[in-house]
């Protein structure tokens, strides 16, 4: 992705956690894991993060995992 708002999934997760976005407990746990785990994300995790970013009105720029 060329115009990435977030350079990695950690920053995308932190933006969602620190923002005023409505999140379920499960989504919060998922984002907390992404915030501390630099491992590359699975396809399912990439999709879920993209959905959460879209619902929050943030550009999906964390595809591909950590850098």
mmCIF file as Biopython writes it, N, C-alpha, C and O atoms, coordinates in Angstrom:
data_model
#
loop_
_atom_site.group_PDB
_atom_site.id
_atom_site.type_symbol
_atom_site.label_atom_id
_atom_site.label_alt_id
_atom_site.label_comp_id
_atom_site.label_asym_id
_atom_site.label_entity_id
_atom_site.label_seq_id
_atom_site.pdbx_PDB_ins_code
_atom_site.Cartn_x
_atom_site.Cartn_y
_atom_site.Cartn_z
_atom_site.occupancy
_atom_site.B_iso_or_equiv
_atom_site.auth_seq_id
_atom_site.auth_asym_id
_atom_site.pdbx_PDB_model_num
ATOM 1   N N  . UNK A ? 1  ? 0.858   -1.178  0.000  1.0 0.0 1  A 1 
ATOM 2   C CA . UNK A ? 1  ? 0.000   0.000   0.000  1.0 0.0 1  A 1 
ATOM 3   C C  . UNK A ? 1  ? 0.897   1.232   0.000  1.0 0.0 1  A 1 
ATOM 4   O O  . UNK A ? 1  ? 1.793   1.347   0.837  1.0 0.0 1  A 1 
ATOM 5   N N  . UNK A ? 2  ? 0.668   2.136   -0.914 1.0 0.0 2  A 1 
ATOM 6   C CA . UNK A ? 2  ? 1.575   3.261   -1.070 1.0 0.0 2  A 1 
ATOM 7   C C  . UNK A ? 2  ? 1.288   4.427   -0.151 1.0 0.0 2  A 1 
ATOM 8   O O  . UNK A ? 2  ? 2.228   5.056   0.335  1.0 0.0 2  A 1 
ATOM 9   N N  . UNK A ? 3  ? 0.053   4.739   0.106  1.0 0.0 3  A 1 
ATOM 10  C CA . UNK A ? 3  ? -0.272  5.881   0.975  1.0 0.0 3  A 1 
ATOM 11  C C  . UNK A ? 3  ? -0.776  5.376   2.318  1.0 0.0 3  A 1 
ATOM 12  O O  . UNK A ? 3  ? -1.969  5.441   2.616  1.0 0.0 3  A 1 
ATOM 13  N N  . UNK A ? 4  ? 0.139   4.879   3.109  1.0 0.0 4  A 1 
ATOM 14  C CA . UNK A ? 4  ? -0.206  4.253   4.382  1.0 0.0 4  A 1 
ATOM 15  C C  . UNK A ? 4  ? -0.289  5.281   5.496  1.0 0.0 4  A 1 
ATOM 16  O O  . UNK A ? 4  ? 0.629   6.075   5.704  1.0 0.0 4  A 1 
ATOM 17  N N  . UNK A ? 5  ? -1.392  5.250   6.199  1.0 0.0 5  A 1 
ATOM 18  C CA . UNK A ? 5  ? -1.562  6.131   7.349  1.0 0.0 5  A 1 
ATOM 19  C C  . UNK A ? 5  ? -0.729  5.633   8.532  1.0 0.0 5  A 1 
ATOM 20  O O  . UNK A ? 5  ? -0.180  6.428   9.295  1.0 0.0 5  A 1 
ATOM 21  N N  . UNK A ? 6  ? -0.643  4.318   8.671  1.0 0.0 6  A 1 
ATOM 22  C CA . UNK A ? 6  ? 0.104   3.707   9.772  1.0 0.0 6  A 1 
ATOM 23  C C  . UNK A ? 6  ? 1.235   2.872   9.192  1.0 0.0 6  A 1 
ATOM 24  O O  . UNK A ? 6  ? 0.998   2.039   8.317  1.0 0.0 6  A 1 
ATOM 25  N N  . UNK A ? 7  ? 2.463   3.079   9.663  1.0 0.0 7  A 1 
ATOM 26  C CA . UNK A ? 7  ? 3.591   2.323   9.126  1.0 0.0 7  A 1 
ATOM 27  C C  . UNK A ? 7  ? 3.607   0.847   9.536  1.0 0.0 7  A 1 
ATOM 28  O O  . UNK A ? 7  ? 4.267   0.038   8.885  1.0 0.0 7  A 1 
ATOM 29  N N  . UNK A ? 8  ? 2.896   0.491   10.596 1.0 0.0 8  A 1 
ATOM 30  C CA . UNK A ? 8  ? 2.835   -0.906  11.013 1.0 0.0 8  A 1 
ATOM 31  C C  . UNK A ? 8  ? 1.548   -1.158  11.792 1.0 0.0 8  A 1 
ATOM 32  O O  . UNK A ? 8  ? 0.825   -0.230  12.154 1.0 0.0 8  A 1 
ATOM 33  N N  . UNK A ? 9  ? 1.284   -2.436  12.038 1.0 0.0 9  A 1 
ATOM 34  C CA . UNK A ? 9  ? 0.031   -2.799  12.702 1.0 0.0 9  A 1 
ATOM 35  C C  . UNK A ? 9  ? -0.004  -2.335  14.157 1.0 0.0 9  A 1 
ATOM 36  O O  . UNK A ? 9  ? -1.083  -2.117  14.708 1.0 0.0 9  A 1 
ATOM 37  N N  . UNK A ? 10 ? 1.155   -2.183  14.781 1.0 0.0 10 A 1 
ATOM 38  C CA . UNK A ? 10 ? 1.199   -1.712  16.175 1.0 0.0 10 A 1 
ATOM 39  C C  . UNK A ? 10 ? 0.618   -0.303  16.284 1.0 0.0 10 A 1 
ATOM 40  O O  . UNK A ? 10 ? -0.202  -0.026  17.159 1.0 0.0 10 A 1 
ATOM 41  N N  . UNK A ? 11 ? 1.044   0.569   15.399 1.0 0.0 11 A 1 
ATOM 42  C CA . UNK A ? 11 ? 0.548   1.951   15.445 1.0 0.0 11 A 1 
ATOM 43  C C  . UNK A ? 11 ? -0.928  2.029   15.087 1.0 0.0 11 A 1 
ATOM 44  O O  . UNK A ? 11 ? -1.649  2.862   15.637 1.0 0.0 11 A 1 
ATOM 45  N N  . UNK A ? 12 ? -1.385  1.188   14.187 1.0 0.0 12 A 1 
ATOM 46  C CA . UNK A ? 12 ? -2.808  1.158   13.842 1.0 0.0 12 A 1 
ATOM 47  C C  . UNK A ? 12 ? -3.628  0.712   15.053 1.0 0.0 12 A 1 
ATOM 48  O O  . UNK A ? 12 ? -4.669  1.293   15.362 1.0 0.0 12 A 1 
ATOM 49  N N  . UNK A ? 13 ? -3.141  -0.328  15.733 1.0 0.0 13 A 1 
ATOM 50  C CA . UNK A ? 13 ? -3.843  -0.825  16.919 1.0 0.0 13 A 1 
ATOM 51  C C  . UNK A ? 13 ? -3.876  0.231   18.014 1.0 0.0 13 A 1 
ATOM 52  O O  . UNK A ? 13 ? -4.909  0.431   18.652 1.0 0.0 13 A 1 
ATOM 53  N N  . UNK A ? 14 ? -2.762  0.905   18.234 1.0 0.0 14 A 1 
ATOM 54  C CA . UNK A ? 14 ? -2.707  1.948   19.261 1.0 0.0 14 A 1 
ATOM 55  C C  . UNK A ? 14 ? -3.628  3.121   18.931 1.0 0.0 14 A 1 
ATOM 56  O O  . UNK A ? 14 ? -4.232  3.706   19.830 1.0 0.0 14 A 1 
ATOM 57  N N  . UNK A ? 15 ? -3.736  3.464   17.657 1.0 0.0 15 A 1 
ATOM 58  C CA . UNK A ? 15 ? -4.638  4.546   17.255 1.0 0.0 15 A 1 
ATOM 59  C C  . UNK A ? 15 ? -6.080  4.187   17.594 1.0 0.0 15 A 1 
ATOM 60  O O  . UNK A ? 15 ? -6.841  5.037   18.056 1.0 0.0 15 A 1 
ATOM 61  N N  . UNK A ? 16 ? -6.451  2.953   17.370 1.0 0.0 16 A 1 
ATOM 62  C CA . UNK A ? 16 ? -7.811  2.516   17.705 1.0 0.0 16 A 1 
ATOM 63  C C  . UNK A ? 16 ? -8.017  2.476   19.212 1.0 0.0 16 A 1 
ATOM 64  O O  . UNK A ? 16 ? -9.064  2.895   19.704 1.0 0.0 16 A 1 
ATOM 65  N N  . UNK A ? 17 ? -7.033  1.977   19.947 1.0 0.0 17 A 1 
ATOM 66  C CA . UNK A ? 17 ? -7.165  1.883   21.399 1.0 0.0 17 A 1 
ATOM 67  C C  . UNK A ? 17 ? -7.165  3.256   22.071 1.0 0.0 17 A 1 
ATOM 68  O O  . UNK A ? 17 ? -7.882  3.466   23.049 1.0 0.0 17 A 1 
ATOM 69  N N  . UNK A ? 18 ? -6.378  4.178   21.561 1.0 0.0 18 A 1 
ATOM 70  C CA . UNK A ? 18 ? -6.262  5.501   22.169 1.0 0.0 18 A 1 
ATOM 71  C C  . UNK A ? 18 ? -7.330  6.477   21.710 1.0 0.0 18 A 1 
ATOM 72  O O  . UNK A ? 18 ? -7.548  7.507   22.347 1.0 0.0 18 A 1 
ATOM 73  N N  . UNK A ? 19 ? -7.991  6.162   20.618 1.0 0.0 19 A 1 
ATOM 74  C CA . UNK A ? 19 ? -9.033  7.045   20.098 1.0 0.0 19 A 1 
ATOM 75  C C  . UNK A ? 19 ? -10.349 6.838   20.827 1.0 0.0 19 A 1 
ATOM 76  O O  . UNK A ? 19 ? -10.470 5.982   21.703 1.0 0.0 19 A 1 
ATOM 77  N N  . UNK A ? 20 ? -11.300 7.618   20.454 1.0 0.0 20 A 1 
ATOM 78  C CA . UNK A ? 20 ? -12.639 7.504   21.041 1.0 0.0 20 A 1 
ATOM 79  C C  . UNK A ? 20 ? -13.503 6.643   20.128 1.0 0.0 20 A 1 
ATOM 80  O O  . UNK A ? 20 ? -14.493 7.107   19.564 1.0 0.0 20 A 1 
ATOM 81  N N  . UNK A ? 21 ? -13.106 5.376   19.994 1.0 0.0 21 A 1 
ATOM 82  C CA . UNK A ? 21 ? -13.792 4.449   19.103 1.0 0.0 21 A 1 
ATOM 83  C C  . UNK A ? 21 ? -14.491 3.376   19.927 1.0 0.0 21 A 1 
ATOM 84  O O  . UNK A ? 21 ? -13.941 2.873   20.906 1.0 0.0 21 A 1 
ATOM 85  N N  . UNK A ? 22 ? -15.686 3.040   19.527 1.0 0.0 22 A 1 
ATOM 86  C CA . UNK A ? 22 ? -16.442 2.006   20.228 1.0 0.0 22 A 1 
ATOM 87  C C  . UNK A ? 22 ? -15.878 0.635   19.847 1.0 0.0 22 A 1 
ATOM 88  O O  . UNK A ? 22 ? -15.888 0.249   18.678 1.0 0.0 22 A 1 
ATOM 89  N N  . UNK A ? 23 ? -15.391 -0.086  20.844 1.0 0.0 23 A 1 
ATOM 90  C CA . UNK A ? 23 ? -14.787 -1.397  20.625 1.0 0.0 23 A 1 
ATOM 91  C C  . UNK A ? 23 ? -15.377 -2.416  21.588 1.0 0.0 23 A 1 
ATOM 92  O O  . UNK A ? 23 ? -15.688 -2.099  22.736 1.0 0.0 23 A 1 
ATOM 93  N N  . UNK A ? 24 ? -15.524 -3.635  21.106 1.0 0.0 24 A 1 
ATOM 94  C CA . UNK A ? 24 ? -15.942 -4.720  21.992 1.0 0.0 24 A 1 
ATOM 95  C C  . UNK A ? 24 ? -14.742 -5.156  22.831 1.0 0.0 24 A 1 
ATOM 96  O O  . UNK A ? 24 ? -13.603 -4.803  22.528 1.0 0.0 24 A 1 
ATOM 97  N N  . UNK A ? 25 ? -15.003 -5.915  23.872 1.0 0.0 25 A 1 
ATOM 98  C CA . UNK A ? 25 ? -13.921 -6.440  24.707 1.0 0.0 25 A 1 
ATOM 99  C C  . UNK A ? 25 ? -12.986 -7.321  23.875 1.0 0.0 25 A 1 
ATOM 100 O O  . UNK A ? 25 ? -11.766 -7.265  24.027 1.0 0.0 25 A 1 
ATOM 101 N N  . UNK A ? 26 ? -13.567 -8.125  23.003 1.0 0.0 26 A 1 
ATOM 102 C CA . UNK A ? 26 ? -12.778 -9.013  22.150 1.0 0.0 26 A 1 
ATOM 103 C C  . UNK A ? 26 ? -11.887 -8.204  21.201 1.0 0.0 26 A 1 
ATOM 104 O O  . UNK A ? 26 ? -10.721 -8.544  21.001 1.0 0.0 26 A 1 
ATOM 105 N N  . UNK A ? 27 ? -12.438 -7.138  20.620 1.0 0.0 27 A 1 
ATOM 106 C CA . UNK A ? 27 ? -11.649 -6.282  19.729 1.0 0.0 27 A 1 
ATOM 107 C C  . UNK A ? 27 ? -10.528 -5.598  20.516 1.0 0.0 27 A 1 
ATOM 108 O O  . UNK A ? 27 ? -9.411  -5.470  20.015 1.0 0.0 27 A 1 
ATOM 109 N N  . UNK A ? 28 ? -10.816 -5.162  21.733 1.0 0.0 28 A 1 
ATOM 110 C CA . UNK A ? 28 ? -9.799  -4.535  22.568 1.0 0.0 28 A 1 
ATOM 111 C C  . UNK A ? 28 ? -8.669  -5.490  22.898 1.0 0.0 28 A 1 
ATOM 112 O O  . UNK A ? 28 ? -7.502  -5.098  22.890 1.0 0.0 28 A 1 
ATOM 113 N N  . UNK A ? 29 ? -8.998  -6.731  23.187 1.0 0.0 29 A 1 
ATOM 114 C CA . UNK A ? 29 ? -7.974  -7.738  23.468 1.0 0.0 29 A 1 
ATOM 115 C C  . UNK A ? 29 ? -7.116  -7.998  22.228 1.0 0.0 29 A 1 
ATOM 116 O O  . UNK A ? 29 ? -5.893  -8.113  22.314 1.0 0.0 29 A 1 
ATOM 117 N N  . UNK A ? 30 ? -7.777  -8.088  21.081 1.0 0.0 30 A 1 
ATOM 118 C CA . UNK A ? 30 ? -7.073  -8.299  19.821 1.0 0.0 30 A 1 
ATOM 119 C C  . UNK A ? 30 ? -6.114  -7.140  19.541 1.0 0.0 30 A 1 
ATOM 120 O O  . UNK A ? 30 ? -4.958  -7.362  19.179 1.0 0.0 30 A 1 
ATOM 121 N N  . UNK A ? 31 ? -6.589  -5.917  19.707 1.0 0.0 31 A 1 
ATOM 122 C CA . UNK A ? 31 ? -5.752  -4.746  19.455 1.0 0.0 31 A 1 
ATOM 123 C C  . UNK A ? 31 ? -4.606  -4.653  20.457 1.0 0.0 31 A 1 
ATOM 124 O O  . UNK A ? 31 ? -3.501  -4.246  20.097 1.0 0.0 31 A 1 
ATOM 125 N N  . UNK A ? 32 ? -4.860  -5.023  21.704 1.0 0.0 32 A 1 
ATOM 126 C CA . UNK A ? 32 ? -3.800  -5.045  22.707 1.0 0.0 32 A 1 
ATOM 127 C C  . UNK A ? 32 ? -2.705  -6.025  22.334 1.0 0.0 32 A 1 
ATOM 128 O O  . UNK A ? 32 ? -1.521  -5.741  22.511 1.0 0.0 32 A 1 
ATOM 129 N N  . UNK A ? 33 ? -3.100  -7.176  21.820 1.0 0.0 33 A 1 
ATOM 130 C CA . UNK A ? 33 ? -2.111  -8.165  21.372 1.0 0.0 33 A 1 
ATOM 131 C C  . UNK A ? 33 ? -1.293  -7.596  20.222 1.0 0.0 33 A 1 
ATOM 132 O O  . UNK A ? 33 ? -0.068  -7.717  20.215 1.0 0.0 33 A 1 
ATOM 133 N N  . UNK A ? 34 ? -1.960  -6.974  19.243 1.0 0.0 34 A 1 
ATOM 134 C CA . UNK A ? 34 ? -1.239  -6.402  18.104 1.0 0.0 34 A 1 
ATOM 135 C C  . UNK A ? 34 ? -0.273  -5.305  18.538 1.0 0.0 34 A 1 
ATOM 136 O O  . UNK A ? 34 ? 0.800   -5.144  17.956 1.0 0.0 34 A 1 
ATOM 137 N N  . UNK A ? 35 ? -0.664  -4.554  19.565 1.0 0.0 35 A 1 
ATOM 138 C CA . UNK A ? 35 ? 0.160   -3.437  20.021 1.0 0.0 35 A 1 
ATOM 139 C C  . UNK A ? 35 ? 1.489   -3.893  20.622 1.0 0.0 35 A 1 
ATOM 140 O O  . UNK A ? 35 ? 2.469   -3.150  20.587 1.0 0.0 35 A 1 
ATOM 141 N N  . UNK A ? 36 ? 1.531   -5.101  21.170 1.0 0.0 36 A 1 
ATOM 142 C CA . UNK A ? 36 ? 2.749   -5.562  21.839 1.0 0.0 36 A 1 
ATOM 143 C C  . UNK A ? 36 ? 3.474   -6.688  21.103 1.0 0.0 36 A 1 
ATOM 144 O O  . UNK A ? 36 ? 4.611   -7.009  21.448 1.0 0.0 36 A 1 
ATOM 145 N N  . UNK A ? 37 ? 2.847   -7.287  20.106 1.0 0.0 37 A 1 
ATOM 146 C CA . UNK A ? 37 ? 3.441   -8.426  19.413 1.0 0.0 37 A 1 
ATOM 147 C C  . UNK A ? 37 ? 3.908   -8.011  18.015 1.0 0.0 37 A 1 
ATOM 148 O O  . UNK A ? 37 ? 3.076   -7.730  17.152 1.0 0.0 37 A 1 
ATOM 149 N N  . UNK A ? 38 ? 5.213   -7.968  17.779 1.0 0.0 38 A 1 
ATOM 150 C CA . UNK A ? 38 ? 5.719   -7.545  16.473 1.0 0.0 38 A 1 
ATOM 151 C C  . UNK A ? 38 ? 5.641   -8.617  15.386 1.0 0.0 38 A 1 
ATOM 152 O O  . UNK A ? 38 ? 6.036   -8.365  14.248 1.0 0.0 38 A 1 
ATOM 153 N N  . UNK A ? 39 ? 5.141   -9.800  15.715 1.0 0.0 39 A 1 
ATOM 154 C CA . UNK A ? 39 ? 5.054   -10.878 14.723 1.0 0.0 39 A 1 
ATOM 155 C C  . UNK A ? 39 ? 4.149   -10.474 13.568 1.0 0.0 39 A 1 
ATOM 156 O O  . UNK A ? 39 ? 3.197   -9.716  13.758 1.0 0.0 39 A 1 
ATOM 157 N N  . UNK A ? 40 ? 4.442   -10.978 12.364 1.0 0.0 40 A 1 
ATOM 158 C CA . UNK A ? 40 ? 3.547   -10.708 11.229 1.0 0.0 40 A 1 
ATOM 159 C C  . UNK A ? 40 ? 2.145   -11.224 11.507 1.0 0.0 40 A 1 
ATOM 160 O O  . UNK A ? 40 ? 1.962   -12.249 12.164 1.0 0.0 40 A 1 
ATOM 161 N N  . UNK A ? 41 ? 1.165   -10.501 10.999 1.0 0.0 41 A 1 
ATOM 162 C CA . UNK A ? 41 ? -0.233  -10.894 11.207 1.0 0.0 41 A 1 
ATOM 163 C C  . UNK A ? 41 ? -0.645  -11.966 10.205 1.0 0.0 41 A 1 
ATOM 164 O O  . UNK A ? 41 ? -0.102  -12.050 9.104  1.0 0.0 41 A 1 
ATOM 165 N N  . UNK A ? 42 ? -1.615  -12.783 10.608 1.0 0.0 42 A 1 
ATOM 166 C CA . UNK A ? 42 ? -2.214  -13.742 9.691  1.0 0.0 42 A 1 
ATOM 167 C C  . UNK A ? 42 ? -3.191  -12.992 8.781  1.0 0.0 42 A 1 
ATOM 168 O O  . UNK A ? 42 ? -3.525  -11.837 9.043  1.0 0.0 42 A 1 
ATOM 169 N N  . UNK A ? 43 ? -3.642  -13.643 7.727  1.0 0.0 43 A 1 
ATOM 170 C CA . UNK A ? 43 ? -4.624  -13.023 6.825  1.0 0.0 43 A 1 
ATOM 171 C C  . UNK A ? 43 ? -5.883  -12.646 7.576  1.0 0.0 43 A 1 
ATOM 172 O O  . UNK A ? 43 ? -6.453  -11.582 7.334  1.0 0.0 43 A 1 
ATOM 173 N N  . UNK A ? 44 ? -6.330  -13.510 8.492  1.0 0.0 44 A 1 
ATOM 174 C CA . UNK A ? 44 ? -7.536  -13.224 9.273  1.0 0.0 44 A 1 
ATOM 175 C C  . UNK A ? 44 ? -7.338  -11.988 10.143 1.0 0.0 44 A 1 
ATOM 176 O O  . UNK A ? 44 ? -8.247  -11.168 10.272 1.0 0.0 44 A 1 
ATOM 177 N N  . UNK A ? 45 ? -6.163  -11.852 10.739 1.0 0.0 45 A 1 
ATOM 178 C CA . UNK A ? 45 ? -5.878  -10.679 11.565 1.0 0.0 45 A 1 
ATOM 179 C C  . UNK A ? 45 ? -5.828  -9.411  10.722 1.0 0.0 45 A 1 
ATOM 180 O O  . UNK A ? 45 ? -6.331  -8.366  11.136 1.0 0.0 45 A 1 
ATOM 181 N N  . UNK A ? 46 ? -5.224  -9.501  9.547  1.0 0.0 46 A 1 
ATOM 182 C CA . UNK A ? 46 ? -5.174  -8.354  8.633  1.0 0.0 46 A 1 
ATOM 183 C C  . UNK A ? 46 ? -6.585  -7.915  8.284  1.0 0.0 46 A 1 
ATOM 184 O O  . UNK A ? 46 ? -6.889  -6.722  8.293  1.0 0.0 46 A 1 
ATOM 185 N N  . UNK A ? 47 ? -7.448  -8.877  7.977  1.0 0.0 47 A 1 
ATOM 186 C CA . UNK A ? 47 ? -8.833  -8.556  7.618  1.0 0.0 47 A 1 
ATOM 187 C C  . UNK A ? 47 ? -9.571  -7.911  8.780  1.0 0.0 47 A 1 
ATOM 188 O O  . UNK A ? 47 ? -10.285 -6.927  8.591  1.0 0.0 47 A 1 
ATOM 189 N N  . UNK A ? 48 ? -9.407  -8.457  9.984  1.0 0.0 48 A 1 
ATOM 190 C CA . UNK A ? 48 ? -10.114 -7.920  11.141 1.0 0.0 48 A 1 
ATOM 191 C C  . UNK A ? 48 ? -9.640  -6.503  11.460 1.0 0.0 48 A 1 
ATOM 192 O O  . UNK A ? 48 ? -10.449 -5.619  11.742 1.0 0.0 48 A 1 
ATOM 193 N N  . UNK A ? 49 ? -8.329  -6.295  11.413 1.0 0.0 49 A 1 
ATOM 194 C CA . UNK A ? 49 ? -7.805  -4.962  11.670 1.0 0.0 49 A 1 
ATOM 195 C C  . UNK A ? 49 ? -8.328  -3.974  10.633 1.0 0.0 49 A 1 
ATOM 196 O O  . UNK A ? 49 ? -8.694  -2.851  10.979 1.0 0.0 49 A 1 
ATOM 197 N N  . UNK A ? 50 ? -8.367  -4.376  9.383  1.0 0.0 50 A 1 
ATOM 198 C CA . UNK A ? 50 ? -8.883  -3.505  8.326  1.0 0.0 50 A 1 
ATOM 199 C C  . UNK A ? 50 ? -10.348 -3.143  8.584  1.0 0.0 50 A 1 
ATOM 200 O O  . UNK A ? 50 ? -10.752 -2.000  8.367  1.0 0.0 50 A 1 
ATOM 201 N N  . UNK A ? 51 ? -11.137 -4.105  9.044  1.0 0.0 51 A 1 
ATOM 202 C CA . UNK A ? 51 ? -12.546 -3.839  9.356  1.0 0.0 51 A 1 
ATOM 203 C C  . UNK A ? 51 ? -12.680 -2.865  10.525 1.0 0.0 51 A 1 
ATOM 204 O O  . UNK A ? 51 ? -13.511 -1.957  10.491 1.0 0.0 51 A 1 
ATOM 205 N N  . UNK A ? 52 ? -11.869 -3.055  11.548 1.0 0.0 52 A 1 
ATOM 206 C CA . UNK A ? 52 ? -11.923 -2.152  12.698 1.0 0.0 52 A 1 
ATOM 207 C C  . UNK A ? 52 ? -11.514 -0.733  12.311 1.0 0.0 52 A 1 
ATOM 208 O O  . UNK A ? 52 ? -12.127 0.239   12.752 1.0 0.0 52 A 1 
ATOM 209 N N  . UNK A ? 53 ? -10.478 -0.620  11.486 1.0 0.0 53 A 1 
ATOM 210 C CA . UNK A ? 53 ? -10.038 0.702   11.029 1.0 0.0 53 A 1 
ATOM 211 C C  . UNK A ? 53 ? -11.110 1.358   10.165 1.0 0.0 53 A 1 
ATOM 212 O O  . UNK A ? 53 ? -11.352 2.560   10.273 1.0 0.0 53 A 1 
ATOM 213 N N  . UNK A ? 54 ? -11.745 0.572   9.313  1.0 0.0 54 A 1 
ATOM 214 C CA . UNK A ? 54 ? -12.796 1.101   8.451  1.0 0.0 54 A 1 
ATOM 215 C C  . UNK A ? 54 ? -13.986 1.591   9.276  1.0 0.0 54 A 1 
ATOM 216 O O  . UNK A ? 54 ? -14.510 2.677   9.028  1.0 0.0 54 A 1 
ATOM 217 N N  . UNK A ? 55 ? -14.409 0.802   10.244 1.0 0.0 55 A 1 
ATOM 218 C CA . UNK A ? 55 ? -15.530 1.200   11.111 1.0 0.0 55 A 1 
ATOM 219 C C  . UNK A ? 55 ? -15.223 2.463   11.901 1.0 0.0 55 A 1 
ATOM 220 O O  . UNK A ? 55 ? -16.124 3.248   12.198 1.0 0.0 55 A 1 
ATOM 221 N N  . UNK A ? 56 ? -13.967 2.660   12.239 1.0 0.0 56 A 1 
ATOM 222 C CA . UNK A ? 56 ? -13.555 3.839   13.000 1.0 0.0 56 A 1 
ATOM 223 C C  . UNK A ? 56 ? -13.307 5.046   12.094 1.0 0.0 56 A 1 
ATOM 224 O O  . UNK A ? 56 ? -13.051 6.149   12.575 1.0 0.0 56 A 1 
ATOM 225 N N  . UNK A ? 57 ? -13.383 4.828   10.782 1.0 0.0 57 A 1 
ATOM 226 C CA . UNK A ? 57 ? -13.153 5.925   9.852  1.0 0.0 57 A 1 
ATOM 227 C C  . UNK A ? 57 ? -11.684 6.232   9.630  1.0 0.0 57 A 1 
ATOM 228 O O  . UNK A ? 57 ? -11.330 7.334   9.210  1.0 0.0 57 A 1 
ATOM 229 N N  . UNK A ? 58 ? -10.834 5.266   9.909  1.0 0.0 58 A 1 
ATOM 230 C CA . UNK A ? 58 ? -9.392  5.435   9.713  1.0 0.0 58 A 1 
ATOM 231 C C  . UNK A ? 58 ? -8.959  4.638   8.487  1.0 0.0 58 A 1 
ATOM 232 O O  . UNK A ? 58 ? -9.502  3.568   8.215  1.0 0.0 58 A 1 
ATOM 233 N N  . UNK A ? 59 ? -8.006  5.145   7.767  1.0 0.0 59 A 1 
ATOM 234 C CA . UNK A ? 59 ? -7.510  4.443   6.587  1.0 0.0 59 A 1 
ATOM 235 C C  . UNK A ? 59 ? -6.852  3.131   7.000  1.0 0.0 59 A 1 
ATOM 236 O O  . UNK A ? 59 ? -6.171  3.064   8.023  1.0 0.0 59 A 1 
ATOM 237 N N  . UNK A ? 60 ? -7.056  2.118   6.217  1.0 0.0 60 A 1 
ATOM 238 C CA . UNK A ? 60 ? -6.438  0.824   6.477  1.0 0.0 60 A 1 
ATOM 239 C C  . UNK A ? 60 ? -5.036  0.829   5.906  1.0 0.0 60 A 1 
ATOM 240 O O  . UNK A ? 60 ? -4.843  0.660   4.703  1.0 0.0 60 A 1 
ATOM 241 N N  . UNK A ? 61 ? -4.057  1.026   6.779  1.0 0.0 61 A 1 
ATOM 242 C CA . UNK A ? 61 ? -2.687  1.110   6.299  1.0 0.0 61 A 1 
ATOM 243 C C  . UNK A ? 61 ? -1.736  0.192   7.002  1.0 0.0 61 A 1 
ATOM 244 O O  . UNK A ? 61 ? -0.529  0.434   6.990  1.0 0.0 61 A 1 
ATOM 245 N N  . UNK A ? 62 ? -2.233  -0.851  7.614  1.0 0.0 62 A 1 
ATOM 246 C CA . UNK A ? 62 ? -1.345  -1.718  8.377  1.0 0.0 62 A 1 
ATOM 247 C C  . UNK A ? 62 ? -1.235  -3.103  7.763  1.0 0.0 62 A 1 
ATOM 248 O O  . UNK A ? 62 ? -0.861  -4.049  8.456  1.0 0.0 62 A 1 
ATOM 249 N N  . UNK A ? 63 ? -1.542  -3.244  6.513  1.0 0.0 63 A 1 
ATOM 250 C CA . UNK A ? 63 ? -1.503  -4.560  5.889  1.0 0.0 63 A 1 
ATOM 251 C C  . UNK A ? 63 ? -0.095  -5.089  5.833  1.0 0.0 63 A 1 
ATOM 252 O O  . UNK A ? 63 ? 0.863   -4.333  5.667  1.0 0.0 63 A 1 
ATOM 253 N N  . UNK A ? 64 ? 0.027   -6.393  5.972  1.0 0.0 64 A 1 
ATOM 254 C CA . UNK A ? 64 ? 1.318   -7.027  5.815  1.0 0.0 64 A 1 
ATOM 255 C C  . UNK A ? 64 ? 2.086   -7.273  7.086  1.0 0.0 64 A 1 
ATOM 256 O O  . UNK A ? 64 ? 3.147   -7.896  7.035  1.0 0.0 64 A 1 
ATOM 257 N N  . UNK A ? 65 ? 1.614   -6.824  8.209  1.0 0.0 65 A 1 
ATOM 258 C CA . UNK A ? 65 ? 2.278   -7.119  9.463  1.0 0.0 65 A 1 
ATOM 259 C C  . UNK A ? 65 ? 3.332   -6.115  9.853  1.0 0.0 65 A 1 
ATOM 260 O O  . UNK A ? 65 ? 3.415   -5.023  9.291  1.0 0.0 65 A 1 
ATOM 261 N N  . UNK A ? 66 ? 4.132   -6.498  10.818 1.0 0.0 66 A 1 
ATOM 262 C CA . UNK A ? 66 ? 5.118   -5.589  11.404 1.0 0.0 66 A 1 
ATOM 263 C C  . UNK A ? 66 ? 6.268   -5.339  10.444 1.0 0.0 66 A 1 
ATOM 264 O O  . UNK A ? 66 ? 6.532   -6.133  9.541  1.0 0.0 66 A 1 
ATOM 265 N N  . UNK A ? 67 ? 6.943   -4.220  10.659 1.0 0.0 67 A 1 
ATOM 266 C CA . UNK A ? 67 ? 8.111   -3.906  9.848  1.0 0.0 67 A 1 
ATOM 267 C C  . UNK A ? 67 ? 9.298   -3.677  10.731 1.0 0.0 67 A 1 
ATOM 268 O O  . UNK A ? 67 ? 10.390  -3.398  10.237 1.0 0.0 67 A 1 
#
